[in-house]
């Protein structure tokens, strides 16, 4: 983790707090929609719009996180996926 270009959030800075709270709120929505998708499996009419909403939220979430931490798309691409780190050979 020490190699990642991530700065510490300054919770005395109102802009950082606002951005952090926005990210937390969006993450709650992502979890909620993910749960709803799991509940509607097999019903494409309900599932497809939820999946589209989830994709949009995840993309917006990544952009917000990048902005908060001052990370470029190239820097984000350098962060290994957890599944790749813990994958069995």
WOFENMO-V760087 format. One record per pair of residues at least 4 apart in sequence whose ideal C-beta (glycine too) atoms are under 8 Angstrom apart, sorted by the first residue. I is the first residue (numbers start at 1). J is the second residue. D is the distance in whole Angstrom. If there is no record, write none. Layout:
BEGIN
I J D
I J D
END
This chain:
BEGIN
1 6 8
4 79 6
5 69 8
5 70 8
5 71 6
5 75 6
6 69 5
6 71 7
7 69 6
7 70 6
9 16 5
9 20 6
9 68 7
10 16 5
11 16 7
11 17 6
11 20 8
13 17 7
14 18 6
15 19 6
16 20 6
16 68 7
17 21 6
18 22 6
19 23 6
19 64 7
19 67 7
19 68 5
20 24 6
20 68 7
21 25 6
22 26 6
22 64 6
23 27 6
23 61 7
23 64 5
23 65 6
23 68 7
24 28 7
25 29 7
26 30 6
26 57 6
26 60 7
26 61 5
26 64 7
27 31 7
27 61 7
28 32 6
29 33 6
29 57 6
30 34 6
30 54 7
30 57 5
30 58 6
30 61 6
31 35 6
32 36 6
33 37 6
33 50 6
33 53 6
33 54 5
33 57 7
34 38 7
34 54 6
35 39 7
36 40 6
36 50 6
37 41 7
37 47 6
37 50 5
37 51 6
37 54 7
40 46 4
40 47 5
40 50 7
41 47 7
42 47 8
43 47 6
44 48 6
46 50 7
47 51 6
48 52 7
49 53 6
50 54 6
51 55 6
52 56 7
53 57 6
54 58 6
55 59 6
56 60 6
57 61 6
58 62 7
59 63 7
60 64 6
61 65 6
62 66 6
62 76 7
63 67 6
64 68 6
65 69 6
65 71 8
66 70 8
66 71 5
66 72 7
66 73 7
66 76 6
71 75 4
71 76 5
72 76 7
73 77 6
74 78 7
75 79 8
80 84 5
80 85 5
81 85 7
82 86 6
83 87 6
END
